[in-house]
């Protein structure tokens, strides 16, 4: 297995991949563009560009990529309708993938490769989308002011003992909406609302900033604990900014709910578009992204947990230790998204 390095990643920089096409297209589909797969992607990482390059290298199928926010891409697919040139939608958070499915923007696909590579709870039950990478939503705490023995569950964050100590993003953030959706799935709307109200009362300030900002402010003493995605922690602790790298010595990482359902997980994922002009090529790319080479690349270079079982984690992730992950089917996060937004509004979570 080849390892990903910064030098190799930079070989693939660019929004559109234009690799030499072998001419046979790698598939027997009837599309007039048999050697092309067009990707609408919310992901913007060098890792992805390198993986697309490798796919082209091994299949001869060119990968054309257009990037934008998830909402922009979903709106564009709705506007384009049957005239779209997009074959594969790639985005982050199962809530957004489920939204695309409900709006009729994806088609169901399946294969033995996808069934083997992606566990049941990390894909749509009907095959409309599949997880590519995982991120845990965890608790980060100040090593100077908080003992990990004081931490336990997401539910415990509503306890008054955390009054004035919690940092977290806005309720408009999809990651928080999905976390709340998972709590609704377990406890129902009423208990979830009581939880959200308790967290609001315990906030160190009005929600603001990104996940990385929450970690920086825990280290700076603005609050004692924060709710963040593991992916952002990996980027902070391994980035070019020396001050951000130093955060790893100041904050600890805690995986909640290890005694019951496990830590909340979410995915970046992809689905073949409903009106894909090259569905066979899109399926081949989706299979490639869930298989060993790509899964190893995601893990090594992007600090994301692979979806395919048995893939080795990045050293940073391994350092945080093994943990129990929630196996709630992530399609539920999208199904309960609207209810989560209403619960946030009633609880006063800005």
C-alpha positions as CSV (number, residue, x, y, z in Angstrom):
1,X,0.0,0.0,0.0
2,X,1.4,3.4,-1.0
3,X,1.5,6.0,1.7
4,X,0.1,9.5,1.2
5,X,2.7,12.3,1.6
6,X,2.3,16.1,1.3
7,X,4.4,16.0,-1.9
8,X,2.1,13.4,-3.5
9,X,-1.0,15.3,-2.3
10,X,0.1,18.5,-4.0
11,X,0.5,16.7,-7.3
12,X,-3.3,16.6,-7.5
13,X,-4.1,20.2,-6.7
14,X,-6.9,21.7,-8.8
15,X,-10.6,21.8,-8.9
16,X,-10.9,19.9,-12.1
17,X,-9.0,16.7,-12.7
18,X,-7.9,16.4,-16.3
19,X,-6.0,13.1,-16.5
20,X,-5.3,11.3,-19.8
21,X,-8.2,9.0,-20.8
22,X,-7.4,5.6,-22.0
23,X,-10.4,5.7,-24.4
24,X,-12.2,2.6,-23.3
25,X,-13.8,4.4,-20.3
26,X,-13.5,1.5,-18.0
27,X,-17.3,0.7,-18.3
28,X,-19.7,-0.6,-20.8
29,X,-22.4,2.0,-20.1
30,X,-24.3,3.6,-22.9
31,X,-23.3,7.2,-22.0
32,X,-21.8,9.3,-24.7
33,X,-19.2,10.4,-22.1
34,X,-18.1,6.9,-21.3
35,X,-14.7,8.1,-20.1
36,X,-15.9,10.7,-17.7
37,X,-17.5,11.0,-14.2
38,X,-18.6,14.5,-13.0
39,X,-18.5,15.1,-9.3
40,X,-20.3,17.8,-7.3
41,X,-18.4,17.9,-4.0
42,X,-18.6,19.8,-0.8
43,X,-15.3,18.3,0.2
44,X,-12.3,20.5,-0.6
45,X,-9.2,18.5,0.4
46,X,-6.0,17.7,-1.3
47,X,-6.6,14.1,-0.3
48,X,-9.7,13.8,-2.5
49,X,-7.9,15.3,-5.5
50,X,-5.1,12.7,-5.1
51,X,-7.7,9.9,-4.9
52,X,-9.5,11.1,-8.0
53,X,-6.1,11.1,-9.8
54,X,-5.4,7.6,-8.7
55,X,-8.9,6.5,-9.9
56,X,-8.2,8.0,-13.3
57,X,-4.8,6.4,-13.4
58,X,-6.2,2.9,-12.8
59,X,-9.4,3.2,-14.9
60,X,-8.8,5.8,-17.6
61,X,-12.0,7.6,-16.4
62,X,-11.5,11.3,-16.1
63,X,-12.9,12.9,-12.9
64,X,-14.3,16.4,-13.3
65,X,-14.9,18.1,-10.0
66,X,-17.0,21.2,-9.1
67,X,-16.9,22.3,-5.5
68,X,-19.3,24.4,-3.5
69,X,-21.2,24.3,-0.2
70,X,-23.6,21.4,0.3
71,X,-26.7,23.7,0.2
72,X,-25.5,25.3,-3.1
73,X,-24.9,21.9,-4.7
74,X,-28.3,20.5,-3.6
75,X,-30.0,23.7,-5.0
76,X,-28.0,23.4,-8.2
77,X,-29.1,19.8,-8.7
78,X,-32.7,20.8,-8.1
79,X,-32.4,23.6,-10.6
80,X,-30.7,21.5,-13.3
81,X,-33.1,18.6,-13.0
82,X,-32.8,16.1,-15.8
83,X,-30.3,18.4,-17.6
84,X,-27.6,18.0,-14.9
85,X,-24.2,16.8,-15.9
86,X,-23.4,15.7,-12.3
87,X,-22.9,12.0,-11.7
88,X,-22.0,11.9,-8.0
89,X,-22.8,14.2,-5.1
90,X,-20.2,14.2,-2.3
91,X,-21.0,16.0,0.9
92,X,-20.5,16.0,4.7
93,X,-23.1,15.0,7.2
94,X,-25.8,12.3,6.8
95,X,-28.4,14.9,7.3
96,X,-27.5,16.6,4.0
97,X,-27.3,13.3,2.2
98,X,-30.8,12.3,3.5
99,X,-32.1,15.7,2.4
100,X,-30.8,15.1,-1.2
101,X,-32.5,11.7,-1.1
102,X,-35.8,13.0,0.0
103,X,-35.8,15.7,-2.6
104,X,-35.4,13.1,-5.3
105,X,-31.8,14.1,-6.3
106,X,-30.2,10.7,-5.8
107,X,-30.8,7.2,-7.2
108,X,-30.5,3.9,-5.5
109,X,-27.4,1.8,-6.3
110,X,-25.8,-1.3,-4.8
111,X,-23.0,-3.7,-5.4
112,X,-21.2,-6.5,-3.6
113,X,-18.2,-4.1,-3.1
114,X,-20.4,-1.4,-1.4
115,X,-22.2,-3.9,0.7
116,X,-18.8,-5.3,1.9
117,X,-17.1,-2.0,2.4
118,X,-19.8,0.1,4.1
119,X,-21.5,-1.2,7.3
120,X,-25.3,-1.1,7.4
121,X,-25.5,1.9,9.8
122,X,-23.2,4.0,7.7
123,X,-25.3,3.9,4.5
124,X,-28.8,4.6,3.4
125,X,-31.0,1.4,3.9
126,X,-32.3,1.8,0.3
127,X,-28.9,2.4,-1.2
128,X,-29.3,6.1,-2.1
129,X,-26.0,7.1,-0.4
130,X,-23.0,5.6,1.3
131,X,-20.6,6.8,3.9
132,X,-17.0,7.5,2.8
133,X,-15.4,8.7,6.1
134,X,-16.4,9.0,9.7
135,X,-16.0,11.8,12.3
136,X,-16.9,11.5,16.0
137,X,-18.5,14.4,17.8
138,X,-16.7,14.4,21.1
139,X,-16.0,16.4,24.2
140,X,-12.7,18.4,24.4
141,X,-11.7,19.4,28.0
142,X,-9.0,21.6,29.6
143,X,-6.4,19.3,31.2
144,X,-5.8,21.9,33.8
145,X,-9.3,22.5,34.9
146,X,-11.3,19.3,34.2
147,X,-10.6,15.6,35.1
148,X,-11.8,13.0,32.5
149,X,-13.4,11.2,35.5
150,X,-15.9,14.1,35.7
151,X,-17.1,13.4,32.1
152,X,-19.5,10.7,31.1
153,X,-22.3,11.3,28.6
154,X,-23.8,13.9,26.3
155,X,-26.8,13.9,28.6
156,X,-24.5,14.9,31.5
157,X,-23.6,18.2,29.8
158,X,-27.0,19.5,30.9
159,X,-26.1,19.1,34.6
160,X,-25.8,22.4,36.5
161,X,-22.2,21.4,37.5
162,X,-21.2,22.6,34.0
163,X,-22.8,26.1,34.5
164,X,-20.8,28.7,32.5
165,X,-18.3,26.1,31.3
166,X,-19.5,24.8,27.9
167,X,-18.4,26.1,24.5
168,X,-20.3,25.0,21.4
169,X,-21.3,26.2,17.9
170,X,-24.6,27.6,16.8
171,X,-27.7,25.6,16.4
172,X,-27.6,26.4,12.7
173,X,-24.6,24.1,12.4
174,X,-25.5,20.8,10.8
175,X,-23.2,18.8,13.1
176,X,-25.1,20.0,16.2
177,X,-28.4,19.4,14.5
178,X,-27.4,15.8,13.8
179,X,-26.2,15.3,17.4
180,X,-29.5,16.5,18.7
181,X,-31.3,14.3,16.2
182,X,-29.5,11.3,17.7
183,X,-30.6,12.4,21.1
184,X,-34.2,12.7,19.9
185,X,-33.9,9.2,18.5
186,X,-33.0,7.8,21.9
187,X,-35.0,10.0,24.3
188,X,-37.8,11.7,22.3
189,X,-38.5,15.4,21.7
190,X,-39.4,16.4,25.2
191,X,-36.3,15.0,26.9
192,X,-34.1,16.3,24.1
193,X,-35.6,19.8,24.6
194,X,-34.8,19.6,28.3
195,X,-31.3,18.6,27.5
196,X,-30.8,21.5,25.0
197,X,-32.2,23.9,27.6
198,X,-29.7,22.6,30.1
199,X,-26.8,23.0,27.8
200,X,-27.9,26.6,26.9
201,X,-27.9,27.4,30.6
202,X,-24.4,25.9,30.9
203,X,-22.8,27.8,28.0
204,X,-19.8,30.0,28.7
205,X,-21.0,32.4,26.0
206,X,-23.4,32.7,23.1
207,X,-22.5,30.2,20.4
208,X,-20.0,31.5,17.9
209,X,-17.2,30.4,15.7
210,X,-16.1,27.0,14.3
211,X,-15.2,23.8,16.0
212,X,-11.6,24.8,15.9
213,X,-12.4,28.1,17.6
214,X,-14.1,26.2,20.4
215,X,-10.9,24.2,21.0
216,X,-8.7,27.3,21.0
217,X,-11.0,29.0,23.5
218,X,-10.9,26.0,25.9
219,X,-7.2,26.3,25.9
220,X,-7.5,30.0,26.4
221,X,-9.8,29.6,29.4
222,X,-13.0,31.0,27.9
223,X,-14.7,27.7,28.8
224,X,-13.7,24.4,30.3
225,X,-15.2,21.9,27.8
226,X,-16.4,22.0,24.2
227,X,-18.3,19.8,21.7
228,X,-16.3,19.3,18.5
229,X,-15.7,16.9,15.6
230,X,-12.6,14.7,15.8
231,X,-11.7,15.7,12.2
232,X,-11.1,19.3,13.2
233,X,-9.0,18.2,16.1
234,X,-6.7,16.2,13.8
235,X,-6.2,19.2,11.6
236,X,-5.5,21.5,14.5
237,X,-3.0,19.2,16.2
238,X,-1.1,18.5,12.9
239,X,-1.4,21.9,11.2
240,X,1.3,24.4,10.2
241,X,0.4,26.8,13.0
242,X,2.7,26.1,16.0
243,X,0.2,27.6,18.4
244,X,-2.5,25.2,17.2
245,X,-0.2,22.2,17.4
246,X,0.5,23.2,21.0
247,X,-3.2,22.8,21.8
248,X,-2.7,19.0,21.9
249,X,-0.8,19.4,25.1
250,X,-3.5,21.6,26.7
251,X,-6.7,19.7,25.9
252,X,-7.9,16.2,26.3
253,X,-10.3,14.2,24.1
254,X,-13.2,12.3,25.6
255,X,-15.6,9.9,23.9
256,X,-19.0,10.1,25.6
257,X,-21.6,7.4,26.4
258,X,-19.1,4.5,26.5
259,X,-21.4,2.7,29.0
260,X,-24.4,2.7,26.7
261,X,-25.0,3.6,23.0
262,X,-21.5,5.0,22.3
263,X,-20.1,8.2,20.9
264,X,-22.1,10.0,18.2
265,X,-20.7,9.5,14.7
266,X,-21.4,11.2,11.4
267,X,-20.0,10.7,7.9
268,X,-19.0,12.4,4.8
269,X,-20.6,10.4,2.0
270,X,-21.8,10.2,-1.6
271,X,-24.6,9.2,-3.8
272,X,-25.2,8.7,-7.5
273,X,-27.4,11.5,-8.8
274,X,-30.9,10.8,-10.0
275,X,-30.2,12.0,-13.6
276,X,-26.5,10.9,-13.8
277,X,-25.4,10.7,-17.5
278,X,-22.6,8.3,-16.5
279,X,-24.1,6.1,-13.7
280,X,-21.8,3.2,-14.3
281,X,-18.7,5.4,-14.0
282,X,-20.2,7.0,-10.9
283,X,-20.7,3.6,-9.3
284,X,-17.2,2.6,-10.1
285,X,-15.9,5.8,-8.4
286,X,-18.1,5.2,-5.4
287,X,-16.8,1.7,-5.0
288,X,-13.2,2.9,-5.3
289,X,-13.7,5.6,-2.6
290,X,-15.0,3.0,-0.2
291,X,-12.3,0.4,-0.9
292,X,-8.9,-0.2,0.8
293,X,-6.7,2.3,-1.1
294,X,-9.0,5.3,-0.7
295,X,-9.9,4.4,2.8
296,X,-6.3,4.2,3.8
297,X,-5.7,7.6,2.1
298,X,-8.6,9.3,4.0
299,X,-7.2,7.8,7.3
300,X,-3.6,8.7,6.8
301,X,-3.9,12.2,5.4
302,X,-7.2,13.7,6.6
303,X,-7.6,12.5,10.2
304,X,-10.9,10.8,9.4
305,X,-12.0,7.4,10.6
306,X,-12.5,5.0,7.7
307,X,-15.9,3.4,7.1
308,X,-14.4,0.1,5.8
309,X,-13.6,-2.2,8.7
310,X,-10.0,-3.2,9.2
311,X,-8.3,-0.1,7.9
312,X,-5.5,1.3,10.1
313,X,-6.2,4.7,11.7
314,X,-3.9,7.7,11.6
315,X,-1.5,7.9,14.5
316,X,-3.3,10.9,16.0
317,X,-6.6,9.0,16.1
318,X,-4.9,5.9,17.5
319,X,-3.5,8.1,20.2
320,X,-7.0,9.0,21.4
321,X,-7.7,5.3,22.0
322,X,-10.3,2.8,21.0
323,X,-13.9,3.7,21.7
324,X,-17.5,2.5,21.4
325,X,-19.3,4.2,18.5
326,X,-23.1,4.7,18.2
327,X,-24.4,2.4,15.5
328,X,-27.7,4.3,15.0
329,X,-28.4,4.2,11.3
330,X,-27.4,7.6,10.1
331,X,-30.4,8.1,7.8
332,X,-32.3,8.8,11.1
333,X,-30.3,12.0,11.5
334,X,-31.8,13.4,8.3
335,X,-35.2,12.1,9.1
336,X,-35.2,13.9,12.4
337,X,-33.4,17.1,11.3
338,X,-36.5,19.3,11.1
339,X,-37.6,18.2,14.6
340,X,-34.1,18.9,15.9
341,X,-34.2,22.5,14.5
342,X,-37.5,23.1,16.2
343,X,-36.2,21.7,19.5
344,X,-33.2,24.0,19.3
345,X,-35.5,27.0,18.6
346,X,-37.7,26.2,21.6
347,X,-34.7,25.7,23.8
348,X,-33.2,29.1,22.9
349,X,-30.0,27.6,21.5
350,X,-29.0,30.4,19.1
